[in-house]
Amino acid sequence: MSFSALAILGVHYVLVSILCIYGAHRIYHSLAARRLIGKLKGLEDAALPALSEYPYVTVQIPLYNEKFVVARIIDCVARLEYPKDKLHIQVLDDSTDESIEIVAERVAHYKHLGFDIDHVRRDNRIGYKAGALADAMDDVKGDLIAIFDADFMPNADFLLKSIPFFKDKNIGLVQSRWTYLNSRKNTLTRLQAIMLDAHFGVEQVTRYGKGVFFNFNGTAGVWRKETIIDAGGWKADTLTEDTDLSYRAQMRGWQFVYRPEIGCPSEIPESMRAFKVQQHRWAKGTIEVMKKILTTIWASEIALKNKIEATLHLTANLTYLFMFIDSLFFLLPTVHIRQQMDPNLLIWLDIPIFAFASLSHAYFFLSGQKRLYGKVLDKLFIMPALLATSIGLGVNNGRAVIEALIGYKTGFERTPKTGGRADKVALKHSYKTHSELSATLLELSLAFLYSGFLVWAISRSYWVVIPFLLLFAAGFFYTSLSSLKEVLDDRKTSKRDRSTAIPEPLKSSPYSVGPKIDTVVKPIVME
């Protein structure tokens, strides 16, 4: 065998070995979550810690141009079952559109009903969400701070279920689980719901249950104000300020609580471009946090298990880059080289590679369904589509990783919310997502390229690689054609009426909760 052939094989197996490590990590999480079911169920069934008094709570709603959902979230917060004299609401409004008037109307309405609610406006949008949260800290009245993004709908008992855990003075955060208002909207929302369920039903469960660091998810959680201050406050030097603050706080010794039984309804992106915007921000932000604090984590005196888990967590998005490089430059040459050798020589490597690099992700996603809903059979048929979609994100998320690694800064691009609106004309012309046409065309080119690889592999009877090529071709076709369809729809819509008139705020969504009359406080059971 030539040196070049050995080099190709060597690079390929190094890359897939790295991918296998992350796959094995997902299997570990899945198995650990299964073992923790009994332990966490016991915690869920246990009585909440007794409260001798209700602590003062500030609820923050950071938002930017959310006219379709802003009335809904303010109404939901006003419906929280908590004493009015212990509740302070801050609407952190950086909007530049009609959202401003809607917020002003809702705030005036609830002030009239006796709520302590503020409409907080800034002269600029410096620091984006993190900047708004940091600027508002001086005016926070509560000892505890609950944060909800505009597309969330906290249940009325959210605070009653979350606040009692702060009886323990070492607790700095209580994080709830996301649930979904629109998971059945289309194929994409169904796929996203399964992805998120795996995170909240497996990853967060395992990290909390095993006592290692886990991150605040940016919303639907309650912070102790002292924790934020002690950890250095909100910082805008990464796109995932939530993950950054989470690690800094836990390194300071604060403990976090994850409560999967406290669900908070939310909205999933309904378009491919909106989904890509969200995924790009999360992937890039996590790598930025990795660059910022990973060396500090390893230099600290925290437990080794926390260092290992933090490393695997913060570096996980690098796998998009490794997968892309290997599949594009090394996979087919490796198959061709191996056909010139004894076909059985490396077969003992193929089975674990397939299991850890591919089947591990399917097992991870199915484990989330099993953990949260007790069944998986109805999700088996969608697993190939889910794996293909994850692969199809390779260009989008790989670009995000490269941008983070080279230090290329981009703004915080919001993920548009529809609020359940069916008026597509209004939606498309109200909040357009940034379209990376070059990236979409690259995805489409890769779809055709992998289709060509597939035909070539079939013609050479390279059966072992065909399932992988099918997933790659299907994934890139799905992400690229979905994005292009949305671009074409936009162009068609531009020729029609661009009216964006908004109905009355409380009727703007089928999820609107209606006007607030008064707050009823349910007593917390004392034991």
MOPEFEN-V958815 format. One record per residue. N is the residue number from 1. RES is the residue in three letters. SS is DSSP state (alpha for helix, beta for strand, coil for the rest). PSI is psi in degrees with one decimal (none if undefined). D_CENTER is the distance of its C-alpha to the mean C-alpha in whole Angstrom. Layout:
# MOPEFEN-V958815
N RES SS PSI D_CENTER
N RES SS PSI D_CENTER
This chain:
# MOPEFEN-V958815
1 MET coil 136.5 46
2 SER coil 162.3 45
3 PHE alpha -39.7 44
4 SER alpha -38.8 41
5 ALA alpha -42.7 40
6 LEU alpha -39.7 40
7 ALA alpha -42.9 37
8 ILE alpha -46.5 35
9 LEU alpha -40.6 35
10 GLY alpha -47.9 34
11 VAL alpha -42.7 31
12 HIS alpha -47.9 30
13 TYR alpha -26.7 30
14 VAL alpha -46.0 29
15 LEU alpha -45.5 26
16 VAL alpha -26.6 25
17 SER alpha -39.3 26
18 ILE alpha -44.7 23
19 LEU alpha -36.9 21
20 CYS alpha -33.8 23
21 ILE alpha -45.1 22
22 TYR alpha -33.4 18
23 GLY alpha -42.7 19
24 ALA alpha -35.5 21
25 HIS alpha -38.1 19
26 ARG alpha -36.8 17
27 ILE alpha -41.7 20
28 TYR alpha -47.3 21
29 HIS alpha -43.2 17
30 SER alpha -45.1 18
31 LEU alpha -40.1 22
32 ALA alpha -41.4 21
33 ALA alpha -36.9 19
34 ARG alpha -41.0 22
35 ARG alpha -25.1 25
36 LEU alpha -5.4 23
37 ILE alpha -47.8 23
38 GLY alpha -43.2 26
39 LYS alpha -47.1 26
40 LEU alpha -31.9 23
41 LYS alpha -37.7 24
42 GLY alpha -38.9 27
43 LEU alpha -38.0 25
44 GLU alpha -38.6 24
45 ASP alpha -17.7 28
46 ALA coil 151.3 29
47 ALA coil 143.2 30
48 LEU coil 149.9 28
49 PRO coil 141.1 30
50 ALA coil 141.9 33
51 LEU coil 126.4 32
52 SER coil -24.1 36
53 GLU coil 160.0 34
54 TYR coil 122.3 31
55 PRO coil 156.1 30
56 TYR coil 132.4 29
57 VAL beta 132.2 25
58 THR beta 128.1 24
59 VAL beta 123.2 21
60 GLN beta 134.0 19
61 ILE beta 88.5 18
62 PRO beta 134.1 17
63 LEU beta 157.6 17
64 TYR coil 111.4 18
65 ASN coil 69.4 20
66 GLU coil 51.2 19
67 LYS coil -21.7 22
68 PHE coil -15.7 21
69 VAL coil -8.5 19
70 VAL alpha -39.2 20
71 ALA alpha -38.7 23
72 ARG alpha -46.4 21
73 ILE alpha -37.7 19
74 ILE alpha -41.7 22
75 ASP alpha -41.3 24
76 CYS alpha -44.2 22
77 VAL alpha -38.6 22
78 ALA alpha -21.8 26
79 ARG coil -2.7 26
80 LEU coil 133.4 25
81 GLU coil 90.5 27
82 TYR coil 147.1 28
83 PRO coil 133.5 32
84 LYS alpha -36.6 32
85 ASP alpha -3.0 34
86 LYS alpha 14.5 31
87 LEU beta 126.8 28
88 HIS beta 130.5 27
89 ILE beta 127.8 25
90 GLN beta 118.9 24
91 VAL beta 104.4 22
92 LEU beta 92.1 21
93 ASP beta 104.8 22
94 ASP coil 17.3 22
95 SER coil 158.6 23
96 THR coil 10.2 25
97 ASP coil -157.0 26
98 GLU coil -13.1 27
99 SER alpha -32.9 24
100 ILE alpha -47.2 27
101 GLU alpha -38.4 29
102 ILE alpha -44.4 27
103 VAL alpha -45.4 26
104 ALA alpha -41.6 30
105 GLU alpha -44.2 31
106 ARG alpha -42.1 29
107 VAL alpha -44.0 29
108 ALA alpha -40.0 33
109 HIS alpha -45.9 33
110 TYR alpha -27.0 31
111 LYS alpha -40.7 34
112 HIS alpha -30.0 36
113 LEU coil 3.3 35
114 GLY coil 11.7 35
115 PHE coil 145.9 32
116 ASP beta 90.8 31
117 ILE beta 135.5 29
118 ASP beta 138.9 28
119 HIS beta 102.8 27
120 VAL beta 119.8 26
121 ARG beta 147.5 27
122 ARG coil 157.7 27
123 ASP coil -14.4 29
124 ASN coil 179.3 26
125 ARG coil 32.4 23
126 ILE coil 129.1 23
127 GLY coil -3.5 20
128 TYR alpha -134.1 18
129 LYS alpha -44.6 15
130 ALA alpha -39.3 16
131 GLY alpha -41.3 20
132 ALA alpha -42.4 20
133 LEU alpha -40.0 19
134 ALA alpha -43.8 22
135 ASP alpha -30.1 24
136 ALA alpha -12.4 24
137 MET alpha -36.5 25
138 ASP alpha -24.1 28
139 ASP alpha 6.1 29
140 VAL coil 127.5 27
141 LYS coil -21.0 29
142 GLY coil 153.4 27
143 ASP coil -23.6 27
144 LEU beta 147.9 24
145 ILE beta 116.4 21
146 ALA beta 135.8 18
147 ILE beta 129.9 15
148 PHE coil 126.1 14
149 ASP coil 163.0 12
150 ALA coil -23.5 15
151 ASP coil 11.0 13
152 PHE coil 156.9 13
153 MET beta 80.3 17
154 PRO coil 138.0 17
155 ASN coil 157.6 20
156 ALA coil -30.0 24
157 ASP coil 15.0 24
158 PHE alpha -50.2 20
159 LEU alpha -38.1 22
160 LEU alpha -30.5 25
161 LYS alpha -26.7 23
162 SER alpha -42.9 21
163 ILE alpha -38.8 24
164 PRO alpha -24.2 26
165 PHE alpha -19.8 24
166 PHE alpha 3.0 25
167 LYS alpha -33.5 29
168 ASP coil 116.8 28
169 LYS coil -12.0 28
170 ASN coil -10.0 26
171 ILE beta 124.6 23
172 GLY beta -19.6 21
173 LEU beta 141.4 18
174 VAL beta 117.8 17
175 GLN beta 134.7 14
176 SER beta 176.2 13
177 ARG beta 139.9 11
178 TRP beta 137.2 10
179 THR beta 179.3 12
180 TYR beta 134.3 13
181 LEU coil -29.3 15
182 ASN coil 32.7 16
183 SER coil -19.9 14
184 ARG coil 13.5 18
185 LYS coil -46.3 18
186 ASN coil -177.4 18
187 THR alpha -41.5 18
188 LEU alpha -42.9 15
189 THR alpha -33.3 13
190 ARG alpha -42.7 15
191 LEU alpha -43.4 13
192 GLN alpha -39.2 9
193 ALA alpha -40.8 10
194 ILE alpha -41.5 12
195 MET alpha -47.0 9
196 LEU alpha -36.8 7
197 ASP alpha -36.7 10
198 ALA alpha -38.7 11
199 HIS alpha -49.4 8
200 PHE alpha -25.8 10
201 GLY alpha -13.2 13
202 VAL alpha -63.4 14
203 GLU alpha -55.6 12
204 GLN alpha -37.5 12
205 VAL alpha -46.6 15
206 THR alpha -45.8 17
207 ARG alpha -44.2 16
208 TYR alpha -46.8 17
209 GLY alpha -31.7 20
210 LYS alpha -4.9 21
211 GLY coil 26.3 21
212 VAL coil 171.3 19
213 PHE coil 141.2 17
214 PHE coil 165.4 13
215 ASN coil 148.2 11
216 PHE coil 137.3 10
217 ASN coil 16.5 7
218 GLY coil -14.3 9
219 THR coil 166.4 10
220 ALA coil 40.6 12
221 GLY beta 164.5 14
222 VAL beta 126.6 17
223 TRP beta 149.8 19
224 ARG beta 127.7 22
225 LYS alpha -42.0 24
226 GLU alpha -34.7 26
227 THR alpha -46.6 23
228 ILE alpha -45.1 21
229 ILE alpha -45.8 25
230 ASP alpha -33.1 26
231 ALA coil -2.9 23
232 GLY coil 0.5 24
233 GLY coil 176.7 22
234 TRP coil 134.6 19
235 LYS coil 142.7 19
236 ALA coil 18.4 18
237 ASP coil 0.3 19
238 THR coil 164.1 15
239 LEU coil -6.6 12
240 THR coil 72.8 10
241 GLU alpha -25.6 13
242 ASP alpha -45.4 11
243 THR alpha -41.9 11
244 ASP alpha -52.5 14
245 LEU alpha -36.4 16
246 SER alpha -47.5 15
247 TYR alpha -41.1 17
248 ARG alpha -39.1 19
249 ALA alpha -44.2 20
250 GLN alpha -30.5 20
251 MET alpha -21.4 22
252 ARG coil -1.6 25
253 GLY coil -1.7 25
254 TRP coil 144.5 23
255 GLN beta 143.1 22
256 PHE beta 149.9 18
257 VAL beta 132.7 18
258 TYR beta 126.3 16
259 ARG beta 93.5 17
260 PRO beta -19.5 15
261 GLU beta -12.2 18
262 ILE beta 97.1 17
263 GLY beta 144.0 15
264 CYS beta 110.3 14
265 PRO beta 141.6 14
266 SER beta 174.5 12
267 GLU coil 132.2 12
268 ILE coil 141.7 10
269 PRO coil 134.1 11
270 GLU coil -8.4 14
271 SER coil 154.6 15
272 MET alpha -42.1 15
273 ARG alpha -39.3 15
274 ALA alpha -39.7 13
275 PHE alpha -43.0 10
276 LYS alpha -39.6 12
277 VAL alpha -46.9 11
278 GLN alpha -46.6 8
279 GLN alpha -38.5 7
280 HIS alpha -44.5 11
281 ARG alpha -44.0 9
282 TRP alpha -43.1 7
283 ALA alpha -47.0 9
284 LYS alpha -43.3 12
285 GLY alpha -39.5 11
286 THR alpha -40.1 11
287 ILE alpha -35.5 14
288 GLU alpha -40.8 16
289 VAL alpha -39.8 15
290 MET alpha -49.2 17
291 LYS alpha -33.9 20
292 LYS alpha -41.6 20
293 ILE alpha -5.7 20
294 LEU alpha -41.7 20
295 THR alpha -35.7 24
296 THR alpha -39.8 25
297 ILE alpha -45.3 23
298 TRP alpha -24.3 25
299 ALA alpha -11.5 28
300 SER coil 178.2 28
301 GLU coil 17.5 29
302 ILE coil 164.7 26
303 ALA coil 147.7 26
304 LEU alpha -37.6 26
305 LYS alpha -32.8 24
306 ASN alpha -37.8 21
307 LYS alpha -43.1 22
308 ILE alpha -47.0 21
309 GLU alpha -39.9 18
310 ALA alpha -39.8 17
311 THR alpha -48.5 18
312 LEU alpha -35.1 17
313 HIS alpha -51.5 13
314 LEU alpha -22.9 14
315 THR coil -0.5 15
316 ALA coil -35.2 14
317 ASN coil -11.3 13
318 LEU alpha -21.7 16
319 THR alpha -29.6 17
320 TYR alpha -40.5 16
321 LEU alpha -45.1 19
322 PHE alpha -44.1 21
323 MET alpha -42.9 21
324 PHE alpha -45.3 22
325 ILE alpha -46.0 25
326 ASP alpha -46.3 26
327 SER alpha -32.0 26
328 LEU alpha -36.8 27
329 PHE alpha -22.7 30
330 PHE alpha -23.9 31
331 LEU alpha -54.1 30
332 LEU alpha -43.1 33
333 PRO alpha -36.0 35
334 THR alpha -43.8 35
335 VAL alpha -43.4 36
336 HIS alpha -42.8 39
337 ILE alpha -41.4 40
338 ARG alpha -27.4 39
339 GLN alpha -20.0 42
340 GLN coil -7.3 44
341 MET coil -174.7 44
342 ASP coil 118.1 45
343 PRO coil -26.2 42
344 ASN coil -0.5 42
345 LEU coil -41.9 42
346 LEU coil 15.7 38
347 ILE alpha -28.1 37
348 TRP alpha -16.7 36
349 LEU alpha -27.5 33
350 ASP alpha -42.2 32
351 ILE alpha -51.4 31
352 PRO alpha -33.6 29
353 ILE alpha -46.4 27
354 PHE alpha -40.0 26
355 ALA alpha -47.3 25
356 PHE alpha -33.7 23
357 ALA alpha -21.3 22
358 SER alpha -61.1 21
359 LEU alpha -26.0 22
360 SER alpha -37.3 20
361 HIS alpha -40.0 17
362 ALA alpha -42.3 18
363 TYR alpha -39.4 19
364 PHE alpha -48.7 16
365 PHE alpha -42.0 15
366 LEU alpha -31.9 18
367 SER alpha -36.6 18
368 GLY alpha -40.5 15
369 GLN alpha -41.5 17
370 LYS alpha -43.5 20
371 ARG alpha -40.5 19
372 LEU alpha -32.7 17
373 TYR alpha -8.4 20
374 GLY coil 9.2 23
375 LYS coil 153.6 23
376 VAL coil -16.5 22
377 LEU alpha -35.6 25
378 ASP alpha -7.8 23
379 LYS alpha -7.2 20
380 LEU alpha -39.6 23
381 PHE alpha -22.0 24
382 ILE alpha -4.2 20
383 MET alpha -44.8 19
384 PRO alpha -40.7 21
385 ALA alpha -36.9 19
386 LEU alpha -44.0 16
387 LEU alpha -40.5 17
388 ALA alpha -41.2 19
389 THR alpha -40.2 16
390 SER alpha -40.5 14
391 ILE alpha -40.6 17
392 GLY alpha -20.4 17
393 LEU coil -0.9 14
394 GLY alpha -44.0 16
395 VAL alpha -48.5 18
396 ASN alpha -52.2 15
397 ASN alpha -32.2 13
398 GLY alpha -40.5 17
399 ARG alpha -39.5 18
400 ALA alpha -41.3 15
401 VAL alpha -45.0 16
402 ILE alpha -43.6 19
403 GLU alpha -42.0 19
404 ALA alpha -41.9 18
405 LEU alpha -37.3 20
406 ILE alpha -1.6 23
407 GLY coil 22.5 22
408 TYR coil 116.9 22
409 LYS coil 137.2 20
410 THR coil 161.1 19
411 GLY coil 169.8 18
412 PHE coil 102.2 15
413 GLU coil 121.2 14
414 ARG coil 153.9 13
415 THR coil 115.1 11
416 PRO coil 141.1 14
417 LYS coil 145.5 15
418 THR coil -22.2 18
419 GLY coil 23.5 18
420 GLY coil 11.4 20
421 ARG coil 142.7 22
422 ALA coil -4.9 25
423 ASP coil 88.8 26
424 LYS alpha -33.8 25
425 VAL alpha -48.2 28
426 ALA alpha -41.8 26
427 LEU alpha -47.9 23
428 LYS alpha -30.4 23
429 HIS alpha -1.5 25
430 SER alpha -54.2 24
431 TYR coil 88.1 20
432 LYS coil 141.0 20
433 THR coil 153.7 18
434 HIS coil 126.6 19
435 SER coil 118.3 20
436 GLU coil 85.2 21
437 LEU alpha -37.7 24
438 SER alpha -41.0 25
439 ALA alpha -38.0 22
440 THR alpha -41.2 22
441 LEU alpha -34.2 25
442 LEU alpha -42.6 25
443 GLU alpha -43.7 22
444 LEU alpha -39.8 25
445 SER alpha -41.0 28
446 LEU alpha -34.9 26
447 ALA alpha -44.9 26
448 PHE alpha -37.4 30
449 LEU alpha -47.6 30
450 TYR alpha -28.5 29
451 SER alpha -40.5 31
452 GLY alpha -42.2 34
453 PHE alpha -40.0 33
454 LEU alpha -46.0 33
455 VAL alpha -43.5 36
456 TRP alpha -43.3 37
457 ALA alpha -39.1 36
458 ILE alpha -41.2 38
459 SER alpha -27.9 41
460 ARG coil 2.0 41
461 SER coil 37.3 40
462 TYR coil 69.4 37
463 TRP alpha -29.3 36
464 VAL alpha -27.7 33
465 VAL alpha -11.2 31
466 ILE alpha -44.1 31
467 PRO alpha -39.2 28
468 PHE alpha -44.2 26
469 LEU alpha -36.0 27
470 LEU alpha -44.8 27
471 LEU alpha -42.6 23
472 PHE alpha -46.3 23
473 ALA alpha -46.4 25
474 ALA alpha -42.4 23
475 GLY alpha -46.4 20
476 PHE alpha -33.2 21
477 PHE alpha -42.6 23
478 TYR alpha -49.4 21
479 THR alpha -39.5 18
480 SER alpha -47.0 21
481 LEU alpha -34.2 23
482 SER alpha -42.6 21
483 SER alpha -43.6 20
484 LEU alpha -37.6 24
485 LYS alpha -40.8 24
486 GLU alpha -35.5 22
487 VAL alpha -45.4 24
488 LEU alpha -38.6 28
489 ASP alpha -39.6 27
490 ASP alpha -42.4 26
491 ARG alpha -36.7 30
492 LYS alpha -41.3 31
493 THR alpha -32.3 30
494 SER coil -17.2 31
495 LYS coil -5.1 35
496 ARG coil -169.7 35
497 ASP coil 126.1 34
498 ARG coil 21.2 32
499 SER coil 131.5 32
500 THR coil 31.4 29
501 ALA coil 138.1 31
502 ILE coil 130.5 29
503 PRO coil 174.2 30
504 GLU coil 140.6 31
505 PRO alpha -42.8 28
506 LEU alpha -7.0 28
507 LYS alpha 9.8 28
508 SER coil -7.7 26
509 SER coil 144.0 23
510 PRO coil -12.5 24
511 TYR coil -0.3 22
512 SER coil 138.4 24
513 VAL coil -1.2 25
514 GLY coil 172.4 29
515 PRO coil 151.8 31
516 LYS coil 130.6 31
517 ILE coil -49.3 34
518 ASP coil 167.7 34
519 THR coil 126.4 32
520 VAL coil 125.3 33
521 VAL coil 120.6 32
522 LYS coil 134.9 32
523 PRO coil 145.0 34
524 ILE coil 128.2 32
525 VAL coil 127.9 34
526 MET coil 129.2 36
527 GLU coil none 37
